[in-house]
Amino acid sequence: MEKKRRNIAGFIVPSVIGIILFMIPVKFNGDWTVIVKIIADYIGGWIGGVLPLLCLIIITVSAVLSAIGLAKPGFMMRNPLLKDTFVTTVPWVVVRVLGAIFIWLTYFEVHADDSFEGDIIWMLTSSGAGGFVLSDLVTVLVIIFAIASLLLPLLLDFGLLEYIGALLMRIMRPVFKIPGRAAVDCVTSWIGDGTLGVMLTCNQYEEGYYSAREAAVIATTFSAVSITFSIVVLSTVDMLSYFGVYYLIICLIGIVCAIICPRIPPLSRKKDTYLVEGRAMPETMPEGYSSLHEYGLDLAMKKVGEFRGVGHFLENGMKNAVGMWFGVLPTVMAVAPVALAIANNTPIFDYLGMPFKPLLDLLQVPEAGAVASTMIVGFTDMLTPAIIASELITSEMSKFIVAVVSVTQLLYLSEVGGLILGSKIPVKLWEMFVIFLERTIISLLIACPLAHLLF
């Protein structure tokens, strides 16, 4: 009985702490956020001056060791952490090397002077591309990855996912075609930050709790934009007074996309194969249990029983951080500047957005041409469509539609998309773009009629 009480406490106490840190919204300095993000922002403010240099070192080390890893040297192959982190394929080595080149050019402000405007290096490293990615994104992610990775085991290692998974197995599987435990990924993303959701999903996939299909579905469907960033988007188009109905529409579209997208290609064609066999939860409650609560509690107790001490807890956290630092940061630094340079300096995304004009005309959206030009640019960065809308669009209805769709598109390369590409989650760039288009069309079909009711 004493052991059972200890196990229950071992389940409840860390899980509650994890929920408080990652999933409970708090108001801080006038904005809604989560405690993990507050901690990360505090540390980032304290050591902000050295963060660009730290990122430069991390991404350079990643490029050099990944290049060495192509030869599969013995010292890497014998060390599981080095092998998993740096031994990768040629295309990913190229991406990491490009990330290193871009961060060196940006950090040392090569061709940063406006006299070089129009030069390809200036396009990649200017304040609207590489400069933004380094100062506003990578330096933020490096702290979030470290803090969140060290604390994520509170959600992962003490039975919370097993308990939630059992309670929700009869809802999540039939409705969204994913395990019940994915509800934690979803809440972590929507309340906290999409990057946290991707980290959680990646960890669960690598540990064998999600199949390739489930990980791809969860990462592209449930790693949603946080409440905080949604506020930023809406404030960019100067429409914060509509936030309540705005966020309700976002939630509605998110749920509809989560129901439809897993049932159509490319997500429907993903295989239910596992990196580690035998860890996935059963689809139905086994015999011998009187309720899902009892079954979930039993699974949680078994998970608590596997806990091997604080040292193992910290080791898991460090593995998470190393994987994110040396695997994901270089990808973001390689992909995001290119995407933003194309968006800022070429009409390519305007041309790509043209096919949306007939649909927008059919949906009777004012200034359909200007709205169409924002549709594809959201694939590069979530805030860019709202910035364009604030400058080019006068109709409040159209601004509202752009603000909604830019959030529900979800898979922007400057953050969530880049993180997915840099992880082991099996989603290719072209597949991500197709899912992005699917989400865009679904979002428009819901957002535009609702906007007509509001304006």
N, C-alpha and C positions, 0 to 999 in steps of 0.2 A: 504493500500500500504506500509506504514511504517513497519507494522508487517511482511509483506511478505519479505521486504528487510532484516529485522532482521533475519528471519528464513533462508533465503538464505545465509546470512553471517554466521549464526550458523551452516549451513551445510558445507560451503566451507572452512572456516578458520580451524576448528578442523580437518576436513578430510585431508586437505593439510598438516597440521602439522603431522598427523598420517602417511601419505604417505612418507613424508620426513624422519621421524624417522625409519619406518619399511621397506620401499620398495625401496628407492633410494640408489643405491650403491655409496659409496664414497671410495676414496683411502686414507688409513691412515697407516702410518709407513710402506709403501711399499706394503700393502695388501688391497684387495677390501673387504669391509664389509658394514654394515649399522650402523647408528648412535646409535641405541639402544644397539647394541653389543659393540660399543666404550664406551658408558656410563657404561655398565656393567663391561667391562674390567678395566676401570679407577677405579671404586669403588672397584672391586675385588683386584686390585693392592694396593689400599689405606688401605684396612682392611684385606688383604690376610692372615695375621697371625692368625686371630681369626676365619676364615671361617671353618676350620675343626672342631673346638669346637662347632660353631654354628650348623653345620650339625649334629654333635653328639647329641646335645640337641634336635633339631627338630625331628630327626628320633626316638630318645628314647621316647619323649613325644607322638609321633604318635603311637608307639607300646603299651605304657602303657594305653593311653586313648582309643585306639581301643580295647584292651583286656577288659577294663572296659565297653566299649560300647556294648559288647556281652550281658550284663545283661540288656541293655536298661534302664539305670537309668533315673529318672524323669528330672534331671537337663539337661541331654543331649537331651531328647526327646522334651523338651519345647523350646530348643534353636535351630533354624533352621541351623545355621552355624555349631554348634557342632554335630548335628544329621547328616548332610550331609557329614561332614568330618570324623567322627570317628565311627559312627554306620554302620558297614559293616558286611560281611559274614565271617564265620570261616576261609575259605581258605585265604582271604585277610588279616585277622588278623595274621595268621601264616606267611605270606609273610612279613608283617611289623615287626613282632617280629624277624624273621630271619635277616631282614635288620638292626635292632638294634644290634643284636648279632654280625654281621659281622663288623659293624662300630666300636663297642667297641673293638673287637679283633684287628682291623686295626689301630685304633687311638692310642691304647696303645702298639702297636707293639708286641703283644703276638706271640711268636715263629717267630719273624722277622729275627733272626740271621740265616745265611746260614747254620749253623750246624743242623738246623731243616729241611733242604731241603728234600722234599718228604713227609713230614708230612702233613696231610690233612689241618690243620690250616694254615701252611705255604703256601700251594697251594692257599688257599682262600684269604689270606691277603698279599701275597708278592707284590712286586712292579709291577708285570705283571698282577695282578688280583685286589684284594681289594685295594692295595696301589694306583694303577692307577685310579680306580673308585673314590676313595675319593679325591685324590689330583688333578686329571686332569678333572674329570667329575662332581661329585656331588658339589664340591666347586664352580665350574663355573655355574652350573645350578641354585644353590640357589640364586645367584645374578641376573641371567637372568630372573628367575621366578618372582622375586620381582619387578625389573624395568619394564619388559615387561607387567606384570599384571597391574601395576598402569597406564601404558600408553595405553594398548590395548583398553580401552573405546574410545579413539580418533578414532579408526577404527570402533568400534561397535555401539556407542551410538548417532552418529550424521548423520546417513543416508547414509554413503558411501556404505555399503553392499547392501542396498536397491536399490540405484542408479545403481551400477555395475550389480546387479542381474537382473534388468529390461533390461539393455542394452544388456546383454549376454544371456538372457533366450532362444533365438532361436539358440544359438550355443552350450552352455554347456549341455543342456538337451538332445538334439538328439545325440550329439557326445559322451559325457562322462556319460550320465544318472544321472547328478547331477544339482543342481540349479546354476544359473548364478553367484550368490554371492560367490560361491566356488572359482572363479577366484582369489579373494583377498587372500584366504588361499594359493593358489598355488604360487602366486607371492611372498608373504611373506616368504614362505619356500625356494624357489629357489634363491631369491636375498638375503634374510636375513639368516634364520636358520630353519632347520626342526622342532626344538622344538617349535619355535614360531607358525608354522603352526598347530602343534598338539594342542597347547593351544587355538588357535583361533577356530579350529574345535570343540574341546571339549566344549568350551563356547557356540558356536552356537547350538550344540546338546542339551545341558542342558537347553538352553533357548527356545527350541522348533522350531528353524528355520530349522534344518536338521532332517530327519528321521533316524532311526537306520541304514538302508541300506546306506543312503547318507553319514552319518558320518563315517561309516566303509570304504566306498569307498574313501572318501576324505583323511582320515587319512592314509590309506595304499597305496594310489596312488599319492596324491598331496603333502604330507608333505615331500618334496624332500630334498636332500642334498644341502647345500648351495654352492655357487660358491667358497667361501673361503676354505671349507673343500675339495672340489674337487681338488683345487690347491695343498693342502697338500698331497692327495692321489697320484696325478701324480708326485709330487716332490719326493715322497718316492721311486718310481721306476726310478727316475732320467730321466724323459722324459717331462719336462716342455715345451720344444720347440714345442711340439705337442698340446699345450693347446687349441688353437682355434678349430681345427678339433675334438679334444677330447670332448670339451663341446658341440659342435654341435651334435655329435653322442649320447651323454648323453641325450640331449633334444629330439632327434628323438626317442630314445628308451623309454624315459619317456612318450611321447605322445602315442606311440603304446601300451605300457602297460596300460595307462589310458583308452584307447579305448577297449582293449580286456578283462582285468581282471574284470571289473564290469559285464561283460556279461557271465562269467563262474563261477561255484562254487569255493569257498564258498560265494563269494560276491553276486552272483546273487540270492542266496537263502535267503539273509537277507530281513526282512520285513520292509515295509514303515510305521512303527509305531513311534509315537512321545512321548517324555517325557512330553511335554506341547502341547496340541492340539490348533489349530487355528491360529498359528503364521507363518506358512509356506506361502511363496508367491504363488500366483496363477500361473498355468502353461502357461497361455496365457494372453495377454494384454486385460484388460476389455474394454468394449465399453465406448466411451466418450473421448478417448485420440487419438490425431492425430499422435503421434510418441512414440517410446519407451523412448526417452529422456524426453518427457513431463510426461509420466507415472512414470519413475524413479525419476524425480524431485519431483513429488507429493508425492511419497512414502517417499522420503528423508525429505520433509517438515513435514510430519506427525511424522516421527521419531524424528526430532528436537523438535517438539511440546511436545513430551513426556519427554523431559529432565527436571529433577527435581533439578538441581543445582549442585554446586561443591561438596557438601557433599555426594550426591548420587553417583556422579562420583567416588570419592575416595572410597566410600563403595564398589562399584562394583569391583574396582581394588583390594582392600584388600581381597574380597571374592575369586577372581581369584588366588591371591598369596597364601592364606591359603590352598586352595584346592590342588595346585601344591606342596607346601612345605610338607604338612603332608600326602598327598596321593601318589604323584609320586616319591619323593625323596627316601622314604623307599623301593619302588618297584625296583628302579634302583639299590640301594645298596644291595638288596637281590638277584636280578636276574643276574646282570652283573658279579660279582665276580665268581659265579658258572660257568657261561658260559665261562669266560676267563680261569678259572682253568682247565676246561675240555679241552679247546682248547690248552692250554700251556703244559699240563702234560699227556695227553692221546692221543692215535691214533684214537679216535672215529670219529673225523671229517674227517680224512684221509679215513677211511673205508666208511663213508657216502658219500664221494665225488667220490668213485670208479664208481658208475653207470654213472657218467658224462663222463668217459674216452671214451666209444664207440662213444658218440655224438661228443666229441672233435676230435677223430680220423676221424670221418666222415667229420667233418668240416676242416680237415687238419691243425689242430693247432699244432705247434711244442711243444715238451716236454709236451704232453697231460697228462701224469701221474702226473707231478708236478702241472700243471694247475688245474687238477681235484681235487687235495688235497686242493685247496684254495676255492672251490665253496661253500661248506657248512659252512666253518669256518666264512664266512661273516655274518652268522646269529647271531654270538656272538658280533662281532665288525667290523665296516667298514674298519678300517685301517689295521687290521691283515692280510687280504689277500695280500695287497700291500707289507707289511713287509716280508711275506713269499716269495712272488715273487721276491723281491729284493735280497733275500739271496739264493734262490734255482734255479731260472730260468735265463737263459742267453739270450734267444731269445727276441729281442725287440718287435716282434709281440705279443708274448705270454704275456709279461709284460704289454703291452698296453691293451690287452683283459682283463686281470685280473683287471687292474685299472678302466676300463670302467664298468665291471660287478659288481665290489665291490660297486660302487656308485649307479648303477641302481637297485641293489637288494633291497636297501632302508631299509628293516625291520630288522635292527640289534638291538639286545636286549640291548646293552650297552647304547643306547640313545633312538632313535625314538620308537623302539619296546617296550622298558621298559616303556616309557611315555604312549603309547597307552594302555598297560596292566594295568597301574596304574590309568588310567582315567575311565570314565563311558562309553566310546565308546565301543560298543558291539562286540569286537573281541577277541576270545579265543586264547590261545597259539598255539594250533594245527592248527587253521585256519590261524594264522599268518605265520606258517611254510609252509603251503600249498601255500599261496599267494607268499611267498618268493621263493619257488621252481618254481612257474609259471613265476615270474618275471625273475628268473635266466635263464630259458629255452628260453624265448622270447629274453632276452638280448643277449644270445649266438648266437641265430639264426640271429640276426642283426649285432652284433659287429664283429663276426668272418669273414664273407664275406667282410665287409668294411675294416677290418684290412688287409686282403689279397690285397686289392687295394692300401693300404698305404705303405706296406712293401714288 
